[in-house]
Amino acid sequence: YARWFFAHETAHFWMGQRVRYERSRDAWITEGSADAMAYWGLKALDPAYDPRPAYQKSVDDCVKLTTGKALATAEERGAHRGYYACGLIFHLLADGVMRKTGQDGFDFLRRLIEANTDGVVTRADWLKAVKDAGASDAAVADIEALIYTGAASPEDLIARLLTEAGVPFR
């Protein structure tokens, strides 16, 4: 946990300091990327490290926090965990589509940072970047649904995102 925590907070030097989100409801952009970078970094340092339990916890939490509720309303509901959980899932999609071209999620984030010279990454910027990276229109629509409205069965949307990313889940 200490290594993960240090890695997560260090990742904020890029996603949080170098660029930030536009509105607090978009904290998933930086919190999800910091979680993702922490897990990817731990795996790179220790090939025996298995991030799947943490990924699964994020799946479970994202389902719980977006069932009938928009991720964008997490702050007003006191459901900040949604930014980390759902944000991680969105960044796993970015990593998965980048891997299809021989790159990875770090490449996705580097491009996102470089493209936003004003220091602000908006929802629209992030969604365009993941689409440009190769995510399907259906995946982008699923992310938008989770952000803007939630879903009656978010597990279906999340399953499609993780399937497209090539990430195992329950």
Secondary structure, DSSP 4 states (H G I P E B T S, - for coil): -HHHHHHHHHHTTTBTTTBEESSGGGTHHHHHHHHHHHHHHHHHH-TT---HHHHHHHHHHHHHHHBTS-GGGHHHHT-THHHHHHHHHHHHHHHHHHHTTT--HHHHHHHHHHH-TTSEE-HHHHHHHHHHHT--HHHHHHHHHHHHT-BSSHHHHHHHHHHHHT----
